[in-house]
Amino acid sequence: MKLKYFNHKSNFAIGMFLCIALWSGCKKDLNLVSQDSITDATFYKTPSDFKLAANNLYNGLDRFGFEDTESDIAFNFPNSVSNGNLQPSETSDQWNSSYGYIRSANNILEKGATNTDAEVKKYLAEAKFFRAWYYWKLLRIYGGVPIITKVLTTDDPALFTPRSSRGETVDFILKDLDEAKNDLPVQSDLSSPDIGRITKGAALSLTARVALFEGTWEKFRGDANATKYLDAAVTASSQVISSGTYDLYTGSGAQSYRYLFLEPGDDSKESILDRRYARNILGHDMPYEYDGTGYNPTRKMVDLYLDKNGLPITKAGSTFHGYSTFTSEFQDRDPRMTMTMIIPGTLTNRVFFPVTKVANWPDKPQRNFNTGYILYKYMSEDPLANNSGQNGDASLFDYDRHLIRYAEVLLIYAEAVFEKNGSISDNDLNMSINKLRDRVTMPHLTNAFVTTNGLNMRDEIRRERTVELTLEGFRYDDIRRWKTAETELPQDIKGIKITGTDWATRAPYSDPSYNNKVDVNGFLIAETSRKFNPDKDYLQPLPTKEVAFYAASGHKLEQNPGW
């Protein structure tokens, strides 16, 4: 078993825990705000001090979760963001933790402001990257937010800094990333113990992500600044591509897409930024379950996969085999489909369910009653981890979560080029989307293919993005920036087809009660009566406690429209 955390995961994890202990004593919460006043008098003297302080900023990186249940491609329980029932709350973990880490980054930058040591400057660049990262986490759900660039005292008037505009917030993020990249190492220059630290490639890739997000957000709302951000997305993604530093993971042959998300894919050339884990040091929970509590793909997601010839399954001439049997809809499809969700009858090595040790659906009752689909992506093949995690020992799952990977950069490039120009050349498709298709032996996307088959290039670029990045936390942001959430989210969440198929002969779907759980075409309905208010739901409400805090002191923190 390989142990790595910055190459050796154990070393970095221990370093992070030491950093937490330095800031916050024996508390176990990894999202605590640094109590820098305890240590500043004696700290920040050496590059090692700055490195230890920077380590703390990694603790807020996203862990495995269920972000896509906020969208239309995954379901486990009714989600208030997804179904339009979100209500303002007093506090927000995202708000509090982001500003806590921003404060820590500001502190590092202040303490190193006059330091000219090249090693220290690298950690100052990490602090700038993370300041941008955490402002990005705020921007994506709130829009413009108060921009704080210094460590505030309890009586500092800047505590009541008003919200910056959306454009000002984006530009601040991009400025931090642009400055950070100049002092960050390239991936190949990292020493072995530092594998996993922030690099120039990470700064450029996040630049591309933020710029595409804002460029398309503004384009589909008629803002003239959209082109500026689309240009930035093209430029940044082009630089990552042309650097030759990264590549798609192909180390597991035809199953490389599946194994990218498990242990074999850790530290591959596709990884640009990961949330890193180490067994028995910093483990994680699995983002899947047979009983419906995990990530359950929806009908919407399943139907996006093309047939083996690159055609949508609804197109004339498609090789789609229909829904009549347990496995027919999985046949002759984009291979990423069966590397993302289990084909009924697939054996696994998970043994902690009392009724069966395999997910052998034709012989055993289907356990996921939500949509009928079970996630395969992220399902480890490590029997030790698989059969202990359910009993509360999550520390044994140690494969990394890819937060920025090279495939995303390729997709950003393709979309940004198309949205900027209204078209994309076959050459640009070959250097981006078709590399992803080559990995799974799917036909190339070309302008001729789109025209011949009456397709829409924008739709196919978006399809490719959704399929490649499915259940990695992108869909909610994508449908909001495309301004399609008002169409997509109110639709019922659906699952497998029951009526007229083999599923109608298997419990629980054979029960008469399921006759009331299907639509007119016989598809299982997992959730109905969903809604989306386009006048307010594209942004989430600011924490009401923060708004009240400003108001109590005679200041104003403007709430988002409609909230």
C-alpha positions, 0 to 999 in steps of 0.5 A: 500500500502506498502512503502519500500526502504530498507524495507521502500522505502520512507526512502531510497529514501529520503536518496538517494535524500539527498545524491544527494543534498549533492554531487550536489546541486539541480540537478535532474540527478541521475547519477551525479558524486559525488563532494566529494571535497565540503564535505570531510573536514567535512564528513566521521566522523561517520558510518552514514556519510559512509552510506549516501555516500554508498547510492549514489552508489545505484543510478546507478543500472539498471532501467527498460529498453529495453536491450533485444532489443539488442538481438534476442528475443525482438523488438520495433525499429531497434536497432544498436547493434542488427542489426550490424549497431552500430557506434563508438560514442564520449561518452558513458553513460555507460563509464561515469557513471560507472567511476563516481561511481567507483570514488565515491567508491574509495573515500569511500574506501580511507576515510575509509582505517584506520577506524576499526569501524565494522559498517564503514567496512560494508559500505566499503564492499558495496563500494567494491561491487559497484566498482566491479559492475561498472567494471562488467558493463564495462567489459561485453561490452568493455572487459578489461578496465583501472583499477583505484583504487584511487581518481584522481586529474586533474594532476594525471598521472594515468588519462592515465592508460592503459587498463588492459587485460581482465583477469586482469579486471575479476580478479580485479572484483572477488577480490573486491567481495571476499573481500567485502563478508567478511564484508557484512551482510547476508540477515537475519541480516539486520534490517528492515530499511536496507532491500535491502542493499548489502549482502554477498549473493549479492556478491557471486551471482555477483561472480557467474555471472561474473565467468560464463560469463568469463568462458564460454567466454573463453571456446568457444574461446579456452582459457585454463583459462576457467576452473578456472572461471567455478570452481569459478562460481560453488563454488560461486553459491553452497555457495548461494544455500547451505546457505538456505537464498534464495528461489523461490517465490511461494506466488501466487500459479500457477501464482507465476512466473508472480507475482514475477515481480509485487508488490507481488514479492517485497522483496521475498526470491527470491530477492538478489539485486533489483532496488527499487522503491516507489510510488510518490518518485521514480517510473518507466516507464512500459517496455511494450506497446500495440502500439509496442514501448515496449518490443515485444517478437519475433518468436525466443523467442516464439518458445523456450517455450516447450510443456507441456510435456517438448518437443520442439514444433518441435519434433515428439510427441509434443502437439503443436497445431500450429498457425491456430487460435489466441490462438492455439500456446499458448495452452499446452505450458510451463506456463511461456509462457502465463505469459510472453506474453498475450494470445489474448483476455486477459482482462486488466485494462488499459484504456488510449487507445482511441479505447478500454480499453481492449487488446481483440484482436479477437474483436479489432484490434491488436495494436502491428504491430511489431511482433504481440506479446504483453508483459504480464511480468511486466504488473501491475494490479494496475489500478491507475498506469496503467491508469496514466503512459501513461499520463506522471506520471511514479511515480505511478509504484513502483514494483521493478526491480530484478537485481539478483534473486535466479533463476539466481543462480540456472541456473548459477550452472547448466550451470557452472557444465555442462560446467566444466564437459561436463555433469550434474547429475540428482541430480544437475539438481534437485537442480537447473533447476528442482526447476524452473520447479516445480514452473510452474509444468513442467516435470523435465529435466533428462539425460534419457529424453534428451537421449530418445528424441534425445535432447542436454543437453547444448541446454536444459540448455540454453533454460531453462535460456533464458525462465526463464530470458527472457526480464530481460536483459541477452540475449545479454550477453549470445549469445556473451559469447556462441559465437553464436551471429554470428549465431543468430543476422543476422537472420530476426526478425519475429513475428506471423504467418499471412498466413493461420491463423485467423490473416489474417482476422484481420486488419492490417494483412488483408491488402494486404501490409502485403503480402510483410511482411511475409516469405515463411512460412507466418510469419511476418517479423519485420526486415531484412538485419541484420548483425554481424561481428564476428571480431569486434561485440562481443565487443563494441567500446570505446568512441572515445573522451576517445581515443583522450584524451589519444592520445592528451597527448601522451598516448594510450587507445587501441581501440577494434579490428575492430573499 
